[in-house]
């Protein structure tokens, strides 16, 4: 169900981006990539925390 929702969201986003030039769309996706490669996005702190060691 999550995959279908993600696919529907991507389709809706692709349709809405069609009104922009290819250069503008490339800039949009570049900004998204920079945002998620930084530590500012939601969940970045959780990803930076190493997993707790488990007792064996």
N, C-alpha and C positions, 0 to 999 in steps of 0.2 A: 504494500500500500504506500509506503514511503517513497519507493522508487517511482511509482506512477505519479505521485504528487510532485516529485522533483522534475520529472519529464514534462508534466503539464506546465510547471513554472518556467522551465527553460523555453518551452514553445511560446508561451505568452511573452516572455522577455524578448525572444528573437523577433516576434511579430512587432512589438513596440519599438525595437531598435531599427527597424527597416526605414523609418522616416529620416534617419540620420545618414550622413555620408559614411563610406567605408572608413575614412580617416577618423571620424568621430567615434565610430564603433570600436575601432582598434584602440583609441585612447581610453574609452570606457573600460574595455577588458584589461588593458594595461593597468589602469587605476585599481581595478578589482584585484589583480594579481599582486600589486604592491601592498595593498591593504592586508591581504591574507598572508603575505610573507613577513609582515611586521608583527610586532607584539601588541598592536592596538585592537585587534579584532576580538570579539567575544570568545572566551575559551582559551585565549592565548596563555593566560596564567596557568591554567590547568595543564596545558600541553608542555609548559616549561618545567613543571614539577616532576622530578623522576619518580617512578613507581616505588612504593614502599617495599622494603625487603621482607620476604616471607620467611618464617622459621621453618626449617626442614626437619 
